[in-house]
C-alpha cells in the first residue's frame, strides 16, 4: 500500500512567481540548427551502413554463374576495378578512422548511507535551534521549506552535523568524502570483478570541497591505482557536474584504446553548512543530503556483452555569459562573514531558459522523424511566414522510455513534468529519489536510474534521458540505450525499501 505524505501549502504566491517559464513556447532557431549540425556530422555513418548492408546482401545472393559473368565483365576493365577498389579502401579507412568509439556502462554503484545518520524534520529543527546560530524567523523558514520540499524522514546528513554544537572541520569533511567515495568504489569493484590496476581513467567531481591532495588522489592512494592513470578532479561545477565528468570520460575514451574509466560523483556537506540567517542561503541546508555514485565505463568491444548501457549522446548547455545566470547559484559571505550558497529568485526562470536551449539542441538527435517534421514545419511557418499557429511542442515520450530529472527540488520536478507533458510515472524516479535520499547533487540522476532498475522497468532497447542543472548556469543531458534487460545491482540501496515506493506526496 502506498504511503501518503501530507505537506502544507507555503507561500503560494511566491512559489507561482518562481515557476519555470513556458519555455517551449519560443524557440531560438540557432539551437535547432546546432542540433541538426550534430545530426549531419554523423551523416557519413548513416549513409555508409545501409549501403554496405545492401551490398553484402546482394553479394550473398549471387550464384556461381553470376560471379563468373561479373568476372568476365570486369577483367577487361582494369582501370575501373582499380578505381572502385581505391574508393572502397579509402572510404572504409576514413569511416573506421573517424567513427567514434562506443562507450559502454558496465555497472554503477550508489552510496548507501547508514541509518544512524538519518535526520527527521523535528530533529533537524531542534538541532538548528540548539546551535544558537539561527533566529526564530530562520527556524520557521527552514521548517516550512522542509515540509514542502518533497524530502522524507530518512535522508542523511554527515556525522559532524549530528554533534551539538556541529563540528565542521577539515578532518570531518575528509572523513565524509572517504566514507562516500571509498564505500561506493568498493561496491563497484565487487560487483564488476575489475581490478583497480586495470583502470586507465579516473574522474572525480565534487563542487564545494576540494582539498589538497585532491579527492582523486585520495582514491588513487586508497586503491593503489597504477602510476600512469589519467586522473582528473572537477570542482565548482554544481549539480550537473556528473554529466560534465561523463562527457570528459567519453572524450578520453576516444583517445585511449581498450581501457576502463571510472567517474565518481559526490558532494560534501560537512564544511558547507550555512550558519547564518539569510533566507536565500538557508535553502541548501534543507535540501542537500549525503550521497554519491561511481560508474564504470569502457571502450572495449568485448565488454559489450556484459554492459548495461551504451552512451548515445551528451549535450551540454552553458549560460554563464549572462550575468544573472552566472550569479543565480552563488557561493558568498553574508553581512556577518558566514559562507553559504545563495539561490537567486530568478533561478527557475534561468533554469527554464537553459533547459529550452538544451532540449532544442537535443531534439533532432533523439526525436522520431515525424516529430521533427511537425516541429520544423511549425517553426518555419512562425519564424519566416508569420503564420499565426500555436508552436508545436515535440513529444519527448516518443524519444525516451525513462526520464532521470535531477532531484534538485520538488518545484523543478513539477514544472518539468508539466512543460514536457510527462506522466507521473515518468517523474516517479525523480520524486522518490528526492523523498528517500534528498538532493544528492550530481549523483541524484544515478539514484534515479537505480530506482528504475530496482522496479524492474528497464528492458533491452529502452532509452534513458538524464538531465541535470548546475551553477554557472548549466543544463546538461546524457542519453543511454539499454543493451539488455537490466536488473538492479545486488548492493543497490533501493533493494531494502523498493516495495514501499512510490509514496504519494500531496499538498
N, C-alpha and C positions, 0 to 999 in steps of 0.2 A: 504494500500500500504506500502510495506517495506521501511524503511528509509535507505539511503546509507550513510555510514560514510567513508570519504576518509582519509587515513593515508599515509604519505610519507614513502618511504623506508629509513632505517637508519642503517649505519654500517653493510652492508650485510655480509661482510667477517667475522666480529667479531661475528655476530649472528650465522653464519654457524658453527663456532668453538664451540659455546655453545649449539648446538642442542643435544637432547638426543641421546645416542648411540643406535644402533640397538640391543637392549638388549635381544630380543627373539632369536638371532642367536646363543647364547651359554647359556647353562642351567647347573646349578650346581645340580648334582644328589641328594645331601643330602637334598635339599629343596623339591624336588619331593617326596623323602622318608618321609619327615616331613608331607607333605600334605596327603599322604596315611596313615600315622600313625594317623592323626586326623580322617580320614575316618574309619579306622579299630577300633578306640576307640568307635565308635557307632555301631559296628557290632552286638552286642547283641540285641540292639533295632531293627536293620534292619532284624534280623533273627526271633526274637520273634513275632513281629507284624504280619507278613504274616502267621506264624504257628498258632497263636491264632485265626486269622481271619478264616483260613481253618477249624480249629476245631469247631468254632462257627457255620460256615455254614453247616458243616456235621451234627452237633447235631440238628440244626433247621430243617433238612430234615428227621429226623428219625420218624418213626411211632411207635405206641404203641407196636406192636409185636417186632419191632427191639429193643426197650428199654427192654422189658421183656426177650428177648433172651440174650441180653448183661448182664442183671442181673443174669441169670442162669449161664452164663459163669464165672462171677466174684465172686459169692457167696461162691464158694469153693476154691477161690484163695485169701484169706485174706492178705497174705504176699505181693502179687503183688499189691493189692489195696492200702495197707499202703505205700508201696514203691513209687507208682505212685503219691499218694496224697502228700507225703513228698516232692518229687521232684517238683511237681507243686507249692506247697506252698512256698518252698524255692526259686524257680526260680522267682515266682511272687514278692516275698518280695525283692529279690535282684534288680529286674527290677524297681520296684516303689521307692525303696530307693536310687538308684544310677542314675536314669534318671534325666537330667537337667530340671529345671522348665522352662516353656515357659515364654518369656519376650515379653510383648505387648507394642506397642507405641500407646497411646490413642490419642494424638494430640501434635502438636508443634506450637510455636509462634515465629514470627520474628519481630525484632525491625524495626519500620517504622520511619526513620529519618525525621525530619521536613524540609520542603522545603527551609526555610530561611538559612539553614546551607550548602546548596549546593555550590560547588566551580567549576566555569568554568576554563578552561585552562588558559585563559588570566588573570583572577583574581588571579589564583594560582601563575603565574609567576610574576605578578605585586606586590603581597603581599610579595613574596620572595625577590624581589628587594628592597622593602621599608624597610625590616628588617635590611638591611645593612650587613648581615652575609655572603652573597654569592657573589663570584666574577662573572664576565661575563661568564667565561668558565663553571662554575657550573650552572648558569641560563640557558645557551644554552643546556647543557647536560640534565637538567630536562625537558626543553621544548620538546626535541626530544624523551625522554622517554615517556612523556605523549602522544605525538602524535601517537606513535606506540604501546602503552600499551594495547589497547583494551578497555580502560575505556571511558565512555561517559561523558557528561557535567552535569550529575545530581548526581554524587557521593558527599558524605558529609564528611566534616572534623569538629572536635569539635569546640565549641564556642570560646575557648581560642585561636585557630589558626586564627580566623577571626579578632582578635584585631591587631592593629598596634601600637607598637610592640606586638608580641604574648605574652600571659600570661600563660605559662605552669606551674602553681602552683599545690601543693598537693590538695588544695581545689578544683581547677578546674578539676583535674583528678578524684576526688571523685564524683563531680557533673556529669561528663560524665558517670562514671560507674553506678551511681544511675539512670540516665535517661534511659540508655540502659537496665539494669537488671530489674529495677522496672517496667518500661513500658512493657517489654516483659512478665514478670510474671503476671502482672495484666491482660493482654490479655489472657494468658493461663488459669488462674483461671476462667475468664469469659467464655471462650469457653467450658471448661470441666465441670464446676459447681462443682469442687473439692474444699473442704475447706482446707486451708493451714494447719490446725491442723491434717489432715489425712496423710500428707506427712511424711514418715519414713526415707527417704534418700535424702540428698541434696549434689550435687557435682557441684562445680564451677571451670571452668578453664579459666584463663587469664594469658598470658605468661609474660608480661612485667610490670604489675602493681600489686603489692602485698602489700597493706597497712596493718597496724595493728590498730584495729581489721581487720580480713580478710574480703574479699568480701562475703564469705558465711555467716559470722557473720552479715554483713550489711543486707543481705536478711532476716536472721532469726529475726533480730531486727525489720525490717520493717513490715513483715507479721506475726510476733508473732507465729512462729512455736513452736511445743511442745518441752519440755525440754530434751527428750530422743532421739531427732533426730540424725541420723548418718550423720555428716557433714564433708565434705572434700573440701579442696581448693588446686587446682593444679596450679603450677606456673612454668614458664621457659620451657614449653614443646612444644612450637611452634604451627604451624598451624594445626598439626594433633592431638592436644590435645583433640579435641572434641570426636574423636573415642576412645582415651585412657579413657576419662571420661565415655563414654558409656560402655566400657569393664569393668571398675570398677563397674559401676551400675549393669551390668549383673551379675557379681560375687557376689555382695552384695545381689541381689535378689534371689540368690540360697540359701542364709543362712537365710535371714529374711522373714518369711512367710507372705503372704497376706498383702502386703503393696504397697505403691506408692514411686517412686523415680523421682526426678527432676534433669536434667542435664542442667546447664546454661553455654553457651559457648560465649565468647566475647574476645575482645582485646581493650586495652586502648591506644589512640593516643596522648593524651594531653601531657604527660610527656616523650614521646618517639620520639618526632620530632627531627631530626638531624639538627643542625645549623652550619654545617661546610662545607668544600669544597672537601672532599674525595669522589671520584666518586662512589666507591663501597658501600658507606654508604648513598648516596643520593637516591638510587633506592627505598627503602621502603617509603620515603616521597611521591614519585609519585604514588605508588600502593596501600598502605594501607588506608582504609577508615573506618568510624564508622559503626558498625553493631553488632548484637548479636542474639542469639536464646535460647529458653528454650523448652525442650522436657519432656513430662510426660510419664513415664514408669510404668508398673505394672506387678506383677506375679499372680494377682487374676484371676482365671479361668472365673469368671462371667464377667470380663471386655472384654473378647474376642469378645463378640457380638457387642461392640461399638468401639473397637480398629481399627485403620487404618492399622497397620502393625504388623508383628511378626518378631522379630530378629532371623535370621537364623545362621549367622556366624560372628565372629570377628577374623581377622588375623592381627597380629602386627609384624612388622619387625624393628629392631634397628641395625644401622650400626655404633654406637658410638665407637666401639673398633678400628675402623680405624681412624687415626689421621686426614686425610684430610676430611673425612665425619664429624668428630666431630667439625671441625673448619669452615665448609663451610658456616654456618649461625651463626655469632658470634657477640655478643654484646661486645663492647670495646670502648676505648677512642682513638681519633685520636691524631696527634702530638701536637695539641693545647689543649688537655684535654677535648674535646667535645665528649659526649657519643652518640653512634649510633649503628645500627646493620649493620655489614659488610657482603656482599654477595660475596662469592668466585667465581672466573671464572670457577672453576670446579663443580659448583653447578649442572648443567644439567647432567653431566656425573655421579655424585654421586646419583642424583635422579633416573637416569635410572637403576643403579645397585641395588638400594633399591627396586625399582618397580619390577625388574626382580625377585628378591628373594621373594617378597610378592606374586606376581601372580603365581609363580611356586608352592608355598605352597597352595595357594587358589584354583588352577585349579582342583585338584582331588575332591574337595568338591562341586564344582558348575557345572563342565562341564558334558555333557551327556557322556554315556559310549563309544559311537562311537568316540568322540573326544579324550577321554582319551586313547583308544586303539591305535589310529593313532599316537598320541603324544608319548606314551610309547614305541611302537614298533620302531618308528624312533629314539628315544633316545637310546634304547638298541643297535640298529644297528650302530649308530655313536660312542657310548661310548665303546662298547665291541667287536664289529665285524669289526670295521673300514670300514664300508660301506660308500662310498662317495655319500651320498644323502643329499639334502638340508634339514635342520631341519624343522620339521612340526610346524607351528605356529597355535595353537588352535584358534578356532573361538569363542571368548568370547561373541559374539552376540547370540550364542545358549544358553548361560547360563544366560543372563540378557536381559530384555527388556529396562531398563533405566540405564544410567550412570551419576553419580554425581562426576565429577572430580574437585578437589579443584581448585577454581578460583584464583590461585596464580599469574598468569601472562599469557599473550597470547601465549608465546612460549611454555610453558608447555602443554597447551591445544592442540596446533597444533601438537606437537610431539607425544602425546598420541593418538590423532586421527589417525596419520599416522602409528605408530608402532602397534596399536591394530586393525588396519584396520576398523575403525569406520566410520560411515557416518556423514554428517553434522548435521543430526537430533539428533544423539546420543550425540553430544557435544554441542548442542544448548543451553541447560540449563546452562552449564558452561560459555559459551561465553556471554550469555545475563546477567547472574549474574555479571560477571566481568564488563560488559558495564554499567549496571544500578547502581550497589552498590559498585563496586571496589573489592579489596581484603579485605574481612572482616575476614580474618584469619580462625579460627576453625569453625566459623558459616557459612562459604560460602557453604558448602555442604548441609546445610538446606535451604538456599535461593534457591539453585538449585532444591531441592525436591519440594519446594513451587512453583517454576516456572512450573514444570511438572504437578503438581496438578491444577494450575490455567489454564493450557492449556487443561485440561480435558483428559489427556492421561493415567492416572493411573487406570487400571482395575483390577478386582479381579484376584489374582493369579500371577500378574506381579512381577518380581524380580528386585530389585534395588541394584546397586553396588555403594557405597560411598567410595571414595578413597582420602586420604589426605596425604600431605607431611609436615614434620616439622623439625625444628632444632634438631641436635643431632647426626646423621641424622636419621629420622624415615619415614617409609611409612606404613600406617595403612589402613585396609579395613573393612567395615561393609556391610553385606548383609541382605536385608529385603525382606519380601514377603507381598504383599498387601492382606489384608483379605476381602476387598470389593472394589467396585468401589469408588474411593476416590474423594471427592470434596474438593476444597480449603477452608481453614478456613475463616470465614466471615471477619476477620480483617487482612487478608494477604496483605502485602504491594504491591503485584503484581496485585491485582484486579483493581486498578485505572489506570494501564498502560499496562496491558497484551495485549490489542488489538494493541498496537504499535510494538509489538515484534513478530517475530525476526527482528532485523535490519540487514542490510548487511554491513559487515566491509571488506573493500578492501584495498590493499596496494596502 
